[in-house]
């Protein structure tokens, strides 16, 4: 009996407590977005610069050969490896005596041929006078007027003139002169040596102009807008590997074919008077080519971009993926010309699986602390 009374009391108490219990208020479920940081960028001007490198080589380089045979009797002091000379300087002399004799002989043959021609002319004139003295009205034959003999004598004179010109030309070739301003790269003859026609004497390189062949990829050509030669020449800044400044030059032409091994196109830079700049051939040169200038482009760190030139933007607490146009790239920065506005909030936080429309919340919106919010706003302004 007491057990039943206790059970009734407990049930009564539970019933009374249930009557006076307040139901908890139901809070609406809030959607939690992915926490991100954002930044704004200001447009700026961009001058495209492309870096390349190559070896300094002479624009002119020839093998010096003998055009006549003979013994070398004189060599210039400048005809040594590294020696420099001016155009027209005498580099070496081949013994000319035999060639002077040939000139004298040719002159004598020409004088004899001219004397024979004068004799044949006199015979022809006398034959015409004799024909007229006979009072004949018909025209005399060429043989009677000595015309064939006259033409033969004239041909002999022409041949003698040609022989004299050749003898004089051979004599002039015994004196070997520099064809341009340059330096001696190799020497293969010395005094007393006998050389034959086409014998190698040395190798010369011009010093007035040098070249650097710069390898350019298809991307480089596109960045410089060098689809053809119409934009050439382009200014180039040259430097050495150790950082020493060389000076300025110009990219003057593109070679007509790609390298069969690397498939790059070579651009040629010309450098005036390289020796005056302290350069030597086969020096490794670094070059910075200046291309076109673009206005109103946005420099975006490369890690902010998504594949296929897309940029994640923060719009109305949602992820918006914006296609953009990248006109120039470096190792760290992509320069965007289209698809981005100065007011756009660029998401700088990496999102592993970005989906358009996914909910987001910004760092400065997620922390109610005024100090933290001010710090985040200051960070966003600094990033912009």
C-alpha positions in Angstrom: 0.0 0.0 0.0 2.7 2.5 0.8 4.4 1.7 -2.6 1.2 2.6 -4.5 1.0 5.9 -2.6 4.6 6.8 -3.4 4.1 5.9 -7.1 1.0 8.2 -7.3 2.9 11.1 -5.7 5.8 10.8 -8.2 3.4 10.6 -11.2 1.6 13.7 -9.9 4.8 15.6 -9.5 5.9 14.8 -13.0 2.6 15.9 -14.4 2.8 19.2 -12.6 6.4 19.8 -13.8 5.4 19.1 -17.4 2.6 21.6 -17.1 4.9 24.4 -16.0 7.9 23.6 -18.3 8.7 26.2 -21.0 9.4 24.8 -24.5 12.9 25.9 -25.9 12.7 28.4 -28.7 13.6 27.0 -32.1 16.4 28.9 -33.8 16.3 29.0 -37.6 19.1 27.0 -39.2 21.8 29.3 -40.6 23.9 28.2 -43.6 27.6 28.3 -42.9 29.8 29.4 -45.8 33.4 28.6 -46.5 35.7 31.2 -44.9 37.7 33.2 -47.4 39.9 36.3 -47.7 39.5 38.8 -50.6 41.4 41.6 -52.2 40.8 44.3 -54.7 43.3 45.4 -57.4 43.9 48.6 -59.2 44.7 48.7 -62.9 48.1 49.7 -64.1 50.2 50.1 -67.3 52.3 47.1 -68.4 55.3 47.1 -70.8 56.0 43.6 -72.0 59.6 42.4 -71.5 61.0 39.1 -72.7 64.3 37.7 -71.5 66.6 35.6 -73.7 70.3 34.9 -74.1 72.8 34.1 -76.8 76.5 34.3 -77.9 78.1 37.3 -79.5 79.3 36.5 -83.0 80.6 38.7 -85.8 78.2 39.8 -88.5 81.0 39.5 -91.1 83.4 36.5 -91.0 85.4 35.3 -94.0 88.3 33.0 -94.8 91.1 34.9 -96.4 92.5 33.1 -99.4 95.1 33.8 -102.1 93.9 34.6 -105.6 97.4 34.2 -107.1 100.3 32.0 -106.3 103.7 33.1 -105.0 106.0 33.5 -102.1 104.9 35.7 -99.2 107.5 38.5 -98.9 105.8 40.9 -96.4 103.3 40.6 -93.5 101.6 43.5 -91.7 102.2 43.8 -87.9 98.4 43.7 -87.5 98.2 40.3 -89.3 98.4 38.3 -86.0 95.6 36.7 -84.0 93.8 39.4 -82.3 95.3 42.1 -84.4 92.9 44.8 -85.6 92.9 46.6 -88.9 91.0 49.1 -91.0 89.4 48.6 -94.4 92.1 49.0 -97.1 95.0 48.2 -94.8 97.7 46.0 -96.4 97.8 42.7 -94.6 100.4 40.8 -96.6 102.4 41.0 -99.8 103.0 38.2 -102.3 106.2 38.5 -104.4 105.1 40.7 -107.4 108.1 40.5 -109.8 106.7 37.7 -112.1 103.4 39.6 -112.3 105.1 42.8 -113.2 106.9 41.0 -116.0 103.5 39.7 -117.2 102.2 43.2 -117.2 105.1 44.5 -119.3 104.7 41.6 -121.7 101.0 42.3 -122.0 101.7 46.0 -122.7 104.2 45.0 -125.4 101.7 42.7 -127.0 99.0 45.4 -127.0 101.4 47.9 -128.6 102.2 45.3 -131.3 98.5 44.6 -131.9 97.8 48.3 -132.2 100.6 48.7 -134.7 99.2 45.8 -136.8 95.8 47.4 -136.7 97.2 50.7 -137.9 98.9 48.9 -140.8 95.7 47.1 -141.8 93.7 50.4 -141.6 96.3 52.0 -143.9 96.0 49.1 -146.4 92.2 49.3 -146.3 92.3 53.0 -147.0 94.8 52.6 -149.9 92.7 49.8 -151.4 89.6 52.0 -151.5 91.5 54.9 -153.1 92.9 52.5 -155.8 89.3 51.3 -156.6 88.1 54.8 -156.9 91.0 55.7 -159.2 90.0 53.0 -161.6 86.7 54.8 -162.1 84.6 51.7 -161.4 81.0 52.4 -160.3 80.3 49.0 -158.5 81.0 48.5 -154.9 84.3 46.7 -154.1 84.3 43.4 -152.1 85.3 43.3 -148.4 88.3 41.2 -149.3 89.5 43.8 -151.9 89.2 46.5 -149.3 91.1 44.5 -146.7 88.1 44.4 -144.3 88.7 40.8 -142.9 92.3 41.6 -142.1 91.2 44.9 -140.5 88.7 43.0 -138.3 91.3 40.5 -137.3 93.7 43.2 -136.3 91.0 44.9 -134.2 90.2 41.6 -132.5 93.9 41.1 -131.7 94.0 44.6 -130.1 90.9 43.7 -128.0 92.5 40.4 -126.9 95.7 42.2 -126.0 93.8 44.7 -123.9 92.1 41.9 -122.0 95.4 40.2 -121.4 96.8 43.5 -120.1 93.8 43.9 -117.8 94.2 40.4 -116.4 98.0 40.9 -115.9 97.3 44.1 -114.1 94.6 42.5 -112.0 96.9 39.6 -111.1 99.6 42.1 -110.1 97.1 43.9 -107.8 96.1 40.7 -106.2 99.7 40.2 -104.9 98.9 42.9 -102.4 96.2 41.6 -100.1 94.2 44.3 -98.3 91.6 44.2 -95.6 88.0 44.2 -97.1 86.5 45.8 -93.9 87.4 47.0 -90.4 88.0 43.9 -88.4 90.3 41.6 -86.5 92.3 38.5 -87.2 90.7 35.3 -85.8 93.2 32.8 -87.3 96.6 33.1 -89.2 97.8 30.3 -91.5 100.7 31.8 -93.4 104.0 33.5 -92.7 106.9 35.2 -94.5 108.8 33.1 -96.9 105.9 30.6 -97.3 104.8 29.7 -100.9 101.1 29.7 -101.4 99.0 28.4 -104.2 95.9 29.9 -105.7 93.0 29.5 -103.2 95.5 28.8 -100.4 94.2 29.6 -96.9 95.8 32.7 -95.4 93.7 33.2 -92.3 90.2 34.1 -91.0 88.9 37.6 -90.5 86.0 39.0 -88.5 84.4 42.4 -88.8 84.3 44.6 -85.7 81.9 47.3 -86.9 78.9 45.2 -86.2 78.3 42.0 -84.1 75.2 39.9 -83.7 73.5 37.9 -80.9 71.0 35.1 -81.9 68.3 35.0 -79.3 66.0 31.9 -79.1 62.3 32.9 -78.9 59.5 30.5 -78.3 56.1 30.8 -79.8 54.8 32.3 -76.6 57.6 34.9 -76.7 56.7 35.9 -80.2 53.1 36.2 -79.2 53.9 38.3 -76.2 56.0 40.6 -78.4 53.4 40.6 -81.2 56.0 39.4 -83.7 53.8 37.5 -86.1 55.9 39.2 -88.8 58.7 41.8 -89.2 56.4 44.8 -89.3 57.0 45.6 -85.6 60.8 45.5 -85.9 63.1 46.8 -84.8 62.5 46.4 -81.0 64.8 47.9 -78.3 66.9 45.5 -76.4 68.9 46.0 -73.1 72.0 43.8 -72.9 73.9 42.6 -69.9 76.5 40.1 -69.0 76.0 36.9 -66.9 77.7 38.6 -63.9 75.2 41.4 -64.1 77.4 44.0 -65.8 75.5 46.3 -68.1 76.5 46.2 -71.7 74.2 48.8 -73.3 71.3 49.1 -75.6 70.8 47.5 -79.1 68.0 46.5 -81.4 66.3 43.3 -82.4 66.4 43.8 -86.2 65.1 40.6 -87.8 63.8 37.1 -87.4 65.4 34.1 -89.0 63.1 32.5 -91.7 63.0 29.0 -90.2 62.7 27.3 -86.8 65.5 25.3 -85.3 64.8 21.7 -86.3 65.9 20.4 -82.8 64.3 22.9 -80.4 61.6 24.4 -82.7 62.4 27.9 -81.5 62.7 30.9 -83.8 65.9 33.0 -83.6 65.8 36.7 -83.4 68.9 38.6 -84.4 70.2 41.6 -82.3 72.8 43.9 -83.8 75.5 45.6 -81.7 77.6 48.4 -83.1 81.3 48.5 -82.4 81.3 45.7 -79.8 85.0 46.0 -79.0 84.5 49.6 -77.9 82.0 48.2 -75.3 84.6 45.8 -74.0 83.0 42.8 -75.6 84.7 39.8 -77.3 83.2 37.3 -79.7 81.6 34.2 -78.1 80.7 36.2 -75.0 77.5 35.0 -73.4 75.0 37.9 -73.5 71.7 38.2 -71.6 69.0 40.3 -73.4 65.8 41.9 -72.3 63.5 42.7 -75.3 61.0 45.5 -74.8 57.7 44.8 -76.4 54.3 46.6 -76.6 52.8 48.6 -73.7 49.2 47.9 -72.4 47.1 50.2 -70.3 44.5 49.2 -67.7 45.7 45.7 -66.9 45.5 43.9 -63.5 48.5 42.2 -62.0 47.1 39.0 -60.4 49.4 36.6 -58.4 49.4 33.3 -60.4 48.3 31.2 -57.4 45.0 33.1 -57.3 43.9 31.9 -60.7 42.1 28.7 -61.5 42.9 26.5 -64.5 41.9 27.7 -68.0 42.3 31.4 -67.1 39.5 31.7 -64.6 39.4 33.8 -61.5 37.3 33.1 -58.3 35.3 36.2 -57.2 33.3 36.9 -54.0 29.8 38.2 -55.0 26.8 38.3 -52.6 28.3 35.7 -50.3 28.6 33.3 -53.1 31.5 32.0 -55.3 31.5 33.4 -58.8 34.0 32.0 -61.3 34.9 34.6 -63.9 36.7 33.9 -67.2 39.5 36.4 -67.8 42.0 37.2 -70.6 45.7 36.9 -69.7 47.9 38.9 -72.0 51.2 38.4 -70.3 52.6 36.0 -67.7 55.7 35.9 -65.5 56.7 33.2 -63.1 54.7 34.8 -60.3 52.1 37.1 -61.9 49.4 37.0 -64.6 48.4 40.2 -66.2 44.7 40.4 -67.0 43.2 42.7 -69.6 39.6 41.6 -69.8 37.1 40.0 -67.4 38.1 41.9 -64.2 36.8 45.1 -62.7 38.3 47.4 -60.1 35.4 46.7 -57.7 35.6 42.9 -58.0 36.6 41.1 -54.8 39.1 38.5 -55.7 39.3 35.4 -53.5 42.8 34.9 -52.3 42.1 31.8 -50.1 42.7 28.5 -52.0 39.4 26.5 -52.5 40.1 22.8 -53.0 36.9 22.0 -54.9 35.4 25.3 -56.2 31.8 25.2 -57.4 30.0 28.2 -58.8 27.4 29.5 -56.3 28.8 27.8 -53.2 28.2 29.8 -50.0 31.1 31.9 -48.7 31.8 34.2 -45.9 34.6 36.7 -45.7 37.2 36.8 -42.9 36.2 40.3 -41.8 32.5 39.3 -41.7 33.0 36.2 -39.6 34.6 37.9 -36.5 32.3 40.3 -34.6 35.3 41.9 -32.8 35.7 45.5 -33.9 39.5 45.2 -33.6 39.7 42.1 -35.8 37.4 43.6 -38.3 39.5 46.7 -38.6 42.6 44.6 -39.0 41.0 42.5 -41.8 39.8 45.7 -43.6 43.2 47.2 -43.3 44.7 43.9 -44.8 42.3 44.0 -47.7 43.2 47.7 -48.4 46.9 46.8 -48.3 46.4 43.9 -50.7 44.6 46.1 -53.1 
